[in-house]
Amino acid sequence: EEEEDQQEEEHKGAQEEEEDQEEKEHKGAQEEEEDQEHKEEEEDQQDQQDQQEKEHKGAQEEEEDQEEEEHKEEEEDQQDQQDQQEKEHKGAQEEEEDQQDQQDQQEKEHKGAQEEEEDQEEEEHKEEEEDQQEEKIRKRRNIKEPRRRKKIRKRRNI
């Protein structure tokens, strides 16, 4: 009986030990599985966090790029506007200069026409004076001519 008890106890002890071992192994495997799951969960969370940060950073960079682009466009628009104003100012200045040139040209033409007119009047006056002078001379000659003719006729006759 004692031996049976001994055997039963050993068997029971061995069984308990085996059960403890199995439980321990099961518990260990379960803990390992839980650790693995927990680890995977943490990695997923980290990945998700990284992704969100990346997206946020990307959105931020995109926003900054957009702001930079808008600023650049604004500067270009201002430059274009400035160029346009300068062009208009230059155009107005050139137009003014053209008008001045045209005015100068008209004045020159008017002055030229006036001088031409004066020259013509002077020429006409000169011609008139010459005509008068010739007329005077002719009148004198006309008076002298008959005398000259007489003399010529006399010579011929002689």
Secondary structure by P-SEA (a helix, b strand, c coil): caaaaaaaaaaaaaaaaaaaaaaaaaaaaaaaaaaaaaaaaaaaaaaaaaaaaaaaaaaaaaaaaaaaaaaaaaaaaaaaaaaaaaaaaaaaaaaaaaaaaaaaaaaaaaaaaaaaaaaaaaaaaaaaaaaaaaaaaaaaaaaaaaaaaaaaaaaaac
